[in-house]
């Protein structure tokens, strides 16, 4: 009958040890090790409290972290600096961090993207290429390299890398990537391929940017009526820029559709009565339709609003002189 007694004493001893640990500094140590030291900082970053992240993630804070967490902390610090517009400092943090943790792809990608966004495409290209040498299957690096080469004017290389990026399933479902692919194909004059790519983008999301790309591609192909139809679709999308209406008015004039051009100009002028380009379109449409008094009035207004669009004002003044208006 001794065995149960021994077992009971063993349990009592274990409980005593547990209580001792909970009451000692060792307990705090084990609790600290168990939790994520960057949980709160990551939450601040997600909430866009970038200044708070900078205050917490100091070099002293990072020095206390293990390698993986230290690399993530460097990324949080650099990205927060970038979000706050402190690009030079962010680049310095990224440059040092990528040397300290050369295997951390997130840091490498962040550095490359910030270089690209800071108008340093040559440096960005070198970093993206370095990532791809280590991980040829990285879709983010492939996409970043494609965008960088597009900015540098290497359109064929860019198109090839977009195509490789689109082989990844996550990128293949992204309409923005298809649209960028279409744009670089357009830049290299491959209009049919560009049209196919932008139509794929539109099948995934029908937004103003994709319709505008389609319109520009069709215009470059000499299909002005189709381009006008696509531009009308772009103009009808939510949050479409007024610039689309101005372009539409100009294209309608070019297609000898003066009544429609006049209608577009009047729509723009309801929103902004000082839109000189809209006045110019209205003037040219009125002149084409034989509304000469209206045409002169609109052209004078286009010439008057020179502070916003001096070029349009200067052209309008020259046209008025040819019309005999001194």
Secondary structure, 3 states (H helix, E strand, C coil): CCHHHHHHHHHHHHHHHHHHHHCCHHHHHHHHHHCCCCHHHHHHHHCCCHHHHHHHCCHHHHHCCCHHHHHHHHHHHHHHHHHCCCHHHHHHHHHHHHHHCCCCHHHHHHHHHHHHHCCCHHHHHHHHHHHHHHCCCCHHHHHHHHHHHHHHCCHHHHHHHHHHHCCCHHHHCCHHHHHHHHHHHHHCCCHHHHHHHHHHHHHHCCCHHHHHHHHHHHHHCCCHHHHHHHHHHHHHCCCCCHHHHHHHHHHHHHCCCHHHHHHHHHHHHHHCCCCHHHHHHHHHHHHHHCCHHHHHHHHHHHHHCCCCCHHHHHHHHHHHHHCCCC
